[in-house]
Amino acid sequence: MNETKNFENFLSQLISYSLPLVWKIILVIALILLMGYLNYKLNKFYNKYNLSTKIKNAEYLKLILHILIWVVTLFLIVFTLLKSSPVLILLFLIFIIIVLIIAVSDLAKNVIGGILILIDRPFEHGDWIRVGDYSGKVHSKNLRNTEIITEDDSLIKIPNSYFITNAFENLNIISKNKQVSFIVEVPPQPEISRIKTNLIEVVSLSIYNSLNKPVEIIYKGINERGKMEFQIKAYVFDAKYESEFKSDVQESIAEIFGID
């Protein structure tokens, strides 16, 4: 009887000790997940509304908000641990050490690269850059990565550590002009030379065309839709307006040749 009673007392004490411990572990994990979610939403809001082009020093404001989120979350975690048992504190420290071992190397490099980019400002939103095998227009930048949009409208995230170990080039600083090449379709016409003349005129009259730069029109043949394809090679006066340049030329061609 005494052994049974002792065992029941042991179970009762174990349960009363474990339940608060489990809830505090769940609370710490929830705080970490909440911090990640808030940082994600902040980046999404920043990119959605292009705040870098609307607010001066928006990058620094976003950095301050990120740091504020981290500080508040860590404060809440520490406050929770101070009221906890040594076992929970030890488990949390072990968890932090494991996370640091796994992530700190790459994360530190990315954060250092992001801070250097924010301080040195080697490129701005809309600049056309080339780094390693990547080339495109800067869409956004944060502490971890820089997003660029390539010529084929693909969005690529480049870790900021890549800018530390690889040479990169800001084409807008060297020259704002950038050669662009794209395909346009024209309804079948009898005289190819006349079509080329019209296309050269369309490109030359575009407000985004770079003056005193050559315009080249190459006939590519008839495509599967029965349309004549022409490749246009021209220069936009500023790389950040590449998309606008292509759209302007396409609209003018549609108007001239009656394309719906």
N, C-alpha and C positions, 0 to 999 in steps of 0.2 A: 504493500500500500504506500509506504513511504517513497519507494522508488518511482511508483506511478505519479505520485504527487509532485516529486521533484522534477520529473520529466515534463509534467504539465506546466509547472512554474517556469522551466527553462524555455518551453515553446512560447509561453505568454510573453516573457521578457524579450525573446528573439523577435517576435512579431511587433511588439511595441517599439523596439529599437529600429527594425528594418523599414517599417512603413514610412516614417518621416525621412529616412535616408533615401528611399526610392523616389519619393515625391520631390526631394531637393535635386536629385540627379536629373529627373525629368524637367525640372524648372531650369536648370543650367543648360541642358540641351535645347530647350525651347528658346532661351535667350540667344543662344548662338545662331539658331535657325532664323530667329527674328532679325538679328543683325545682318545676316546674309540677304534676307528678303528686302530689307529696307535699302541696303546698298544697291541691290538689283533694280528696285523701283526708281531710285534716284538716278541711276545711269539711264534707264529707259525714258524717264521724263525729260532728262537733259538732252538726249538724242532726238526724241520725238519733236520737240519744239525748237531745235537748233539754237539753244541758248547761247552758244559760243559766238553767234553772229548778232545776237540781240542785246546781250548784257556785257558791259566791259568787265574784264577780269573774271569772266564766268568760270574759267577753269580753276582759279584759286578759290572761288566761293564753293564750288563742288568739292574740292579737296578738303576745305574746312568742315563741310557737312559730313563727309565720310569720316573724318577724324572724330568729329563730335559723336557720331553714331557708335564708333568703336569705344570711345571713352565711357559713354553712358552705359553701354552694354557690359563692359568690363567692371565698371563700378557696381552694377547690379549683381554681377556674378560674385565679386569679392564680398559684397554685403551679405549675399546668401551663404557663402562659405564661412564667414566669420561666426555665423550662428549654427554651424554644422560641426559634426564630429571630425576628429583627425582622420578617420578612414575616408570620408568624402573629400576632404582637402587633398589627401594623398592620391586618390583616384583622379581628381581633377588635374593635379600636377603631372601625373603620368600621362594623361590624355594630352595635355598641352605639349609635353616633351615629344610625344610621338608625332603630333601634328607638325611641330616645328621641324623635326628631323625630316619628315616627308616633304614639306612644302616650303620651308624657309629659303632654301637655296634659290629656286626659280622665282619665287615670289619677291625675294629681296632684290634680285637682279631687275625684275620688271618694275618694282616700285622705284628703285634708284634711277632706272632709265626714264620712268615717268616724271620724276622730280626734275631731272636734268632737262627734259623736254619742256616742262613748264617754266623753268628758270631761263634757259637759253633761248627758247622760242625759235628753234631753227625752221619751223614751218607753221603755218596757220591753217585754219579751216578753209578749204577750197583750193589750197596750193596743190600743185602736181608734183609728186615726189617719186624717186626711184631708189629702192634699197634692196640689195641683193637681186633676187629673181623677181621681185615684186615692183609694180609700177602702177600708180593710180592717183586719184584725187582724194585728199584728206577729208574724211567724213566726220570723224570725231576722235578725241583722244582722252584717255584717263590714266590713272596711275598704273594700270596693268597692261593695257594694250592701246594701239592706235588702229583705227578702222579706215580703210581706203576703199574707194570704188574704182574698179579697173575699167579698161576701155569697153569690155563686154558687159558692163553694169553688174559685175559680181562684187559682193561685199566681202572683204578679207580683213581679218583681225590679225595684226602683227604684234607679237609680244614686244614690249618696250626694251627688253634685254637685247633684242635683235639689233636695235639701233646703237647699242654699246659695242657690240662685237663686229658690226658690219658698217662699211662706209655707205653713206646715203647722199642723195643729191636732190636739192630743191630746184626744180626746173623753172619755177617762177622767179627765182632770184637771178639765175643765169640769163634767162630770157623768158618773157611771158608768152612769146609765140610758141605754138605747138602744132606739129603736123598731125592732121587727122585723116583717116582713110575709112570710107564707108561705101556701101552699095545702095544704089537707088534703082527703082523700077520705073520704066516708061512704057506706055502703050506702043505697040509696033508702029513704026514710021518708016517711010521709004528711004529717007536720006539720013544716014548716021552722022555725017559731017554737020548737018544743020542742028541735030539734037545736041551734039557736043558743043556747038557754039552757044546754044541756048543755056546749057548747063553751066558753061563757064561764066556766062553773063549773070545767071542766078547766084552763083557762088560769090562772084566779084561784088555784087550789089548788097550782099548780106552785111548787116551792121557788125557782125562778129568776125568778118573776114579780115585777115591781116593784110594791110596794104603793102605793095611792093614785094609780095611773095608769089611764087608761081602757083598756078592752078592746073592740075593734070586730070584729064578725063580719059578713062580706058573702057572700051566696049568689051563686055564679058560674054555676050551671046544671049540666046533666048532661054529662059528658065522653064521649069515644068508647068508654070501657070501661063505660059505664052507671052510673058512680058520681056521686054528688052532690059538687060541689066547693064548698068554702068558703074564703074568704080570711080569715086571722086577722091582725089588727093589734094588737100588744100591746107592752109594754115589759119588757125583761130588766133585772134590777137592776144588772148589770155586763156591759158589752159583751163581755168576754172569755169569758162563758158563753153566748154566743148559740147555738152549736151544741148545747150541752147542754140549753138551754131548748127548742129545737125538737124535739129527740129525746124529751125528757120528755113534751111535749104529744102527740107522735105516738103514743108507747107507751100513754098513758092513753086516747087516742081509740080505739086498736085494742082495748084491753081492754073499754071500755064498749060499743062497737058490734060486738064480736065479729069484728074484722077479722084475718085470718090474715097 
